[in-house]
Amino acid sequence: MGEPYFKAKDIILKNNVHIFSSNYSLYGDLSRRVMRTLKRFNSEIEIYSIDEAFLDLSNFPDDEVEEVGKEIRSIVLQWTGIPTSIGIAKTKTLSKVANHIAKKTKSGVVSLIGVKDIDPILEKVAINDVWGIGKQLTKFFVQNGINNAKQLKNISNTWIKKSSNVLSSRTAMELRGISCISLETQSSKR
């Protein structure tokens, strides 16, 4: 996140930092180019933010989706010059987990499709890194001994609904591989 110049002025001057202005029209143009490129693989796409999208890859066989992800990454880089990371899974929440991991890999692509035991992966994801879990929920879950995605996945839905909210319950279900948060495509928003 950004911080106002005046708050960081001392650090900036001390470390000889150079400041550059933002170019939002350029960012918007690059984002549109990336999203157009993604739509070539499937028009069922949710543009989640200027630099993030969910793409439905269910039209590809499970054993091919990681290669498709690598092809997408390569073509986006070739056509736009933008490096990407791609996380592939059966739910949006697990896709975010896969993407979190992909950012740290050389290939930049991670698929959780077909992973038999996801618990060791989820155990390494801190509760505050789970998509949809903000500061207040993180604090609540940590106070209740839930420190990672595996623990959230394995807690009972009854307890979550009673103690927290329906959105947390959906997140836990998504971590179990049950899709509860649908793709919001442009056509589904109309």
PyMOL commands that set and color helices and strands:
alter all, ss='L'
color gray80, all
select helices_A, chain A and resi 5-14+24-39+62-80+92-102+119-123+127-129+135-143+149-154+157-163+166-175+186-189
alter helices_A, ss='H'
color red, helices_A
select strands_A, chain A and resi 45-49+52-55+86-88+109-111
alter strands_A, ss='S'
color yellow, strands_A
deselect
rebuild
show_as cartoon
